[in-house]
Amino acid sequence: MLKHGVFFGLSLVVGNTLLAYLIGSEQLLAIQLDDPRRHWAGLAAMMLFSLLFYAIFARFREQACTFICPYGRFQSALLDTNSLLVSYDRRRGEGRAPWRRDQDHEARRASGLGDCIDCRQCVAVCPTGIDIRDGTQMECIHCTACIDACDAVMNKVGRPAGLVRFASQDHLERGEPQRFTRRMAMYSALLAALVGVFLWLVDEGKPEEHPVLEHPPADLRGGPWGGRQRPLPVEVRLEHPPGSVRLLGATNPVVPVGQYLQASALVDLDPDRLTGSTTGLELGIYSGGRLLERVSTQFSGPRPRPATPSP
């Protein structure tokens, strides 16, 4: 019960963190401090996330790593015999046999036995349940738990650590030194490029979002995107077709950081501009005279008046 209680507590933390990522930490805190009966959708989403992660913690850990996580598939396509991997030193470890206290290391080696005492601690700590002594496997996520477990056992029996360690297949089988290959250089350059693109996207991120609804209220949300932490004065202009737009109840609207500004927008159009029961509009969101974004929406109004028949 204690174990599953810890699992479910961690799942609640993960579920709330994921919901905060989707809706913002300020909105999540407001929901948590408010009456839950007013936020059924958010509560249901958080509980769904939490139950999903609890199922992974309690039952589907190995299956999640093996069948859902794409890491192993990428690994099998990217590795070669010179890649550094969590590896078992077969030349040193084989043959396997339990440790006997009345047997010294020289006698054990003379009888053809290696340093592996077949305690299976490397298997017991593996999150995907594999035996690293069977070689490189797709299910290995390189968490290094088997390295720590094996080193602890080696220390207890008086043998050097490193029976399971980071090493390449070429080094373990042929004693070749580790080399920095063209494949490594290409992957390093690709990773650096991806990180650079990510940082550029973060820096160039828009400081706000502008969802506009067909019917009031219209929402504007200010945020700390791109490192800009400041309230945002905004102005809404009708770009097309000709007409006017004004926000009711918001003379000089300012969007607080990380919060929403809600306002009803009233659009005035010449009846001759109407194309039907709905007419396409293009609104411009401005701040300090600078265009932030153009938003397309629909004008709902009366149908165009039919042409007056000639006498």
N, C-alpha and C positions, 0 to 999 in steps of 0.2 A: 504493500500500500504506500509506503514511503517513497519507493522508487517511482511508482506511477504518479504519485503526487508531485514529485520533482519534475517528471516529464511534462505533466499538464501545466505546471507553473511556468516552465520554460516556453511551452507552446503559447501560453497567453502573452508572454513577453514578445515572442516573435510575431504573433498575430497583431498585437497593437503596434509594433514597429512597422509592419508592412502596411497597416491601415494609415499610420502617420505619414508614410512615404507617399501614399496615394492622395490623401486629402489635406495634409499639412498637420504639423504637430499642434499648432494653436487650435485648429478646429477639433482635433481629437481630444485635447484637454477640455475644451468647452463641452464636448459630448460626454466625457467621463464625469464632469462635475454637475451635469444637468440630469433631469429626470429621465431614466432610460426609456420610459414609455413614449417619449417624444422623438426617439431616435432608433426606431426599430430596424431601419435599413442598415445603419452603421453597426448596431449591435449584432445583427445577424451576420454581416460580412466578417466582423472580427471573430465571432464564434466559429464561423465556417473555416477561416484561416487557422484558428487555434486547433480545431479538431483535426484538420488535415495534417498539421505538423505534429500533433500528438500521435496520430497513427504512424507517422514516419519514425518518431522517437521510439514508440513502444513495439512496433511490429515490422515495419517495412524498411528498416535501415539498410540492410544488405541489398534488398530488391531495388531501393531507390538509387543506390550507387551503381548497381549492375545494369538495370534496365532503363532508368530514367536519365541519369546524369550522362552527358555525352563525352565526359573526359576520357574514358577508356577508348572510345572510338577515335578521337583525335590522336590519342597517344599512339595507337597502333599504326597510324599513318605517318606520324612525324618522327618516330624514333629510328635509330640505326644502331649498329654494334658499338659505336663510339659514344653513345649517349650515356650520361650519368643517370643511374637508376638505383632504387633501393634493391640491392642484390645480395644473394647468399653465396658465400665463398665455398664452392663445392670441394675444391682441392684441399682446403683446410678442414672442412667439417665432416666429410665422409670418411669411413662409414659411421653411421649413427649407432649409438648404444647408450643405455642409461649409465649414469655416473655411479661408480662404486667407491665408497670411502676407503676401502683397503687397497685400492689400485692407484699407483702414482702415474704421472703423465707419461713418463718414458715407457713404462710397461704397457700403457694403453696404446701409445703410438706403435710400439713394437708388435702388438697383436693386430695391427691393421685398422685400428679405430681412430676416428677423428675427434675434433673438439665438440661437435654437436652431440649433446647428451639426450636428444630426443625428448625434451621436456614439453614440447609443443606450446610453449608460452607465446611464441611468435604467432601461432594460429589463434590462440585464445584472445589476444588483444586486437587482432585484425578486424576492422569494422565491416569488411566484406566477407570474412570467413575463409580466406584463401591461405594456402601454405606457401610462403615465399620461397621455401626450399625447392619447390617444383619449377622455379624459373620465372621469367617475366610473364605476367598475365594481364589481360585487359582489365580485370577487376581491381587491380592495385591502384589506389589513389595517392600513393606516396605520402602517407601521413607520418611515416617513420615510427609508428608505435612498435613495430616488430624490432627495430633497431634498439630502442630503449629497453624492451623486455629482454632481448638476447644479451645486451651488454651487462644488464643487472645479473643475469645467470652466470655469465662468464666471470664476473668479479667474484661471485660466491664460490666458484669451483677453482679459482686461481688461474684462469686462462686470460690471455689478452682480449680486450674488447675488439669489435670490428668483424666478428664472424658474419654478421649481417650489417652492411654499410652501403654508402653511396659509392658505386663503382660502375665502370662500363664493362660490357661483355668482353671486349678485346683485352682489357686489363686483367680480368679474372681468369680468362682461358689461356691467354698467351703472354701475359705479363707486360703488355704494351703500355706505355705512358699515356695519360690523357692528352688529347690533341684538340685544339680549337679549329674546327673544320669550317668549310664554306657554308655548310648547312646551318651551323650554329650562328655564323655571321649573318646569314640571310634572315633567320628567325629573330635574331636580336634587332636587326634593322626594322623588320616588320612590326615587332612589338613596340619599338620606340616610335614608329610612325603612328600606330594606333593610339598610343598614349598621347602623342602630340595632337592628333585630331580630336580626341576626347577633351583635352584641356582647352583647345581652341573653341570647341562647341560650348563648353561651360563659360568661357570668357565672353563669347559673343551672344550668350543667351539673352532673350528679351526680358526686360525688367517687369513685365506684367502679362496677364492673359486677358483676352477680350471676347468672351463668349457673349453673343447677342441673341436673345430669344425673340421669336416672332411676336409674342405678346409680353407685356410687362410682367415682372420687372426684368430689366437688362442688368447683367452682372459685369463688373470689372473687378479684377483682383490684382492688387499690388504685391510684389514679392521681392526677395533679395537675390533675384537671378543676376548672374554676372557680377556679383559682389557689390551691387548698389543697394545700400540700406537707407532708404529715405522715402517719406510719403510722396505720392505722385499726383500732382494736379493734372486733371484731364479735361478735354473738351471734345465733344462729339459733333461732327459736321456731316451734312448730307452731301456726298460727292456726286451722286447720279441717281435719278434724274433731278433737274432743277427743283428746288423746294427749300424747306427749312425744317430743322429739328431742334427740339429743346427738351432738356431733362426737367421733369416736374419735381419741385421740392429740392433742387440742388443747383443753386445759383453759381457757386464756384466749387464744383466737386473736387475733392481731394481723396485719393485712395490711400488708406493707412498701409504701412508695411505689413505684408503677410495676411491682410484681411480683405474682405469684400466691400465693394460699394454697390449698393442696389438702388436703382432709380428707374422710374417709368419714363420712357421716351415717347414724345408726341411728335409725329411727322405730319407736316402740312404739304399737300401736293395740289397742283392745278388739276381739276377733274379731267381735263383733256389729256393728261399724262397717264391716266389709268388704262391698263391693258386688260383688265378683267377683275375678278374678285380679289386677286392678289397681284401685286406688281413688284418686280425685283428692285431692290434698293442696294446701294453701296454706300456704307458709312465709313467715315474716316475718324480714327481715334488719335487725337493730338495731345501733346504735352509741351507747353512752352513754345508753341508754334511748330514743333517737330512732329512729323507724321510717324506714329508708332506702328499702326497696322490699318489695313482696309478690311472691312468685314462685310460680307454679303448676307442679306436677310430678305424678308418679304414684308411688303406693306399690305395690310388687310384693310379693305375699305369697301365702299359701295361700288357696284358694277358701273361701268361707263353708261352715261345717258344715251339712249338711242337717238340717232339723228332725226331731226324734225322733218317729216315728209313735206316736200314742196307742195303748195296748193295747186 
